[in-house]
Amino acid sequence: MEGQDKTFVGDVHEAVMLAKLLPNPSGEPMKFVDISMPVQDKAGRFIGVLATHLSWQWPAEIGRTMFEPLKNSLPGLEFLVVSKDGTVLLGPKHLIGKPSEAGIAHNSQIRWSVNKWQDGKTYVVGSAESKGLDGYPGLGWTVLTRQPAEVAFAEANGLRAEILLWGGMLSIAFAVLGWFVAGVIIGPPNRIAEAATLLSEGADVDIPLVKGSIEVEKLSMVIFDTWLKA
């Protein structure tokens, strides 16, 4: 019926009656993609419809061929192919045939998100919409990738912990160094001030001739001259 007017490509679906006529070693529900188109004679008159079923096994096999190498290199990574109405066509067996839980599946403006799924786990989810070819618009499928958030962010969290550790250690080191340098800088003026205080109280003290910066040496000499005159 669909192919009487133009070429028609239907979305993937189960075919209970046809599945009974075909061998099915896996025992899983058989799925097909329908294609039909009008047939015309040389004069352009409609004479019938050419229709065919494409077995869903071929995209499933292609998906496994493409996705398995990536899953081996990225732990916990899973791929889902979602139909236009949001149903999972390919992916983990317990999700196939169920509605997608990712809120980005049909929003072209959002390519990734972090959200919690029904299994209680939080995933980092990315999406890419399928494109047609030439004049064929495509079936509107979306490919989703998801990875547990703790796995996806493990390297970043490790880097953050390392930065915090080194930052804390450097802060302590600079604090100790600053305390030591401050002691070196203010030590001579403190000794001069203590001697001047004792001198003003009439105590018999030795005025230290401190070596260091010009200002400190001048201060030391002034106090020493004052002590001599006294």
Sequence and secondary structure as in RCSB ss.txt:
>XXXX:A:sequence
MEGQDKTFVGDVHEAVMLAKLLPNPSGEPMKFVDISMPVQDKAGRFIGVLATHLSWQWPAEIGRTMFEPLKNSLP
GLEFLVVSKDGTVLLGPKHLIGKPSEAGIAHNSQIRWSVNKWQDGKTYVVGSAESKGLDGYPGLGWTVLTRQPAE
VAFAEANGLRAEILLWGGMLSIAFAVLGWFVAGVIIGPPNRIAEAATLLSEGADVDIPLVKGSIEVEKLSMVIFD
TWLKA
>XXXX:A:secstr
 GGGTS EE   EE HHHHTTS  TT S  EEEEEEEEEE TT  EEEEEEEEEETHHHHHHHHHHHHHHHHHST
T EEEEE TTSBEEESSTTTTTSB   TTTT TT  EEEEE TTS EEEEEEEE   BTTB     EEEEEEEHH
HHTHHHHHHHHHHHHHHHHHHHHHHHHHHHHHHHHHHHHHHHHHHHHHHHTT         SSHHHHHHHHHHHH
HHHH 
